Amino acid sequence: MDAIRVTNLKKSFKVGKESVEVLKNISFTVEKGEFVSIMGPSGGGKSTLLYLLGGLDKPTSGSVEINGKDLSKVKEKEMSKLRRNKIGFVFQFYNLVPNLSVEDNIMLPLILDGKKLKDYKGKLDEILDIIGMKAKRKMTPRELSGGQQQRVAIARALIFEPEIIFLDEPIGNLDSKTGAEIMELFRKINKEYGKTLVQVTHSEKSAEYGTSIIRLLDGQIVSKEVLEQEEEAI
């Protein structure tokens, strides 16, 4: 079964009296366990597409299905639950709460959902281990580097064990060495934990960590290529 199915997707915005078409009749699928990179020049519709896939915005026409469920037919309350439980987001800006510790930032989605935190203690320890931050669990974001803050944002996206994680320029604010470490972490999450990942990126190098690349130009898909997977880092 496809994790994501996009059919005849269109998105237009009003600019004054004119309608500007950002996405033009896009169709594609993402299989479970894929790591898809969406590439293209600025203004080509990449982030708009990602927000539509994650249910953060609604299309002008066409449909996005997550695990066979048409997002346009999902009520807002159910959509909120879907975003909390089935979908994770990692953005270019880490969006951490400055005065909360690493572990409290990770647990924040659970707090907002009214979950009992003690039920997730084992999960928290496992995730801190995955991101290599066990020793820094009591620190606040201002005591961390940019790469460490992004690891915390990744952990926050993982705490609910989502099936799909959307990444919006996830290493855009990081130096090349730290960026490569974060991309290796995403590759590990994809390969070892079987998560479906969809990232928007300008970087060819970042895109090569995935399993396939969708190229967008002027709001249309111009190609989708499957990547040969190597064992060593790219």
BELKA-V976649 format. One record per run of one state. SS is the DSSP state (a for helix, b for strand, c for the rest). FROM is the first residue (numbers start at 1). TO is the last residue. If there is no record, write none. Layout:
SS_FROM_TO + SS_FROM_TO
//
This chain:
c_1_1 + b_2_15 + c_16_17 + b_18_31 + c_32_34 + b_35_39 + c_40_45 + a_46_53 + c_54_60 + b_61_66 + c_67_68 + b_69_70 + a_71_73 + c_74_75 + a_76_85 + c_86_86 + b_87_91 + c_92_100 + b_101_101 + a_102_112 + c_113_116 + a_117_130 + c_131_133 + a_134_136 + c_137_139 + b_140_140 + a_141_143 + c_144_145 + a_146_158 + c_159_163 + b_164_168 + c_169_175 + a_176_193 + c_194_195 + b_196_201 + c_202_203 + a_204_207 + c_208_211 + b_212_217 + c_218_219 + b_220_226 + c_227_234
//
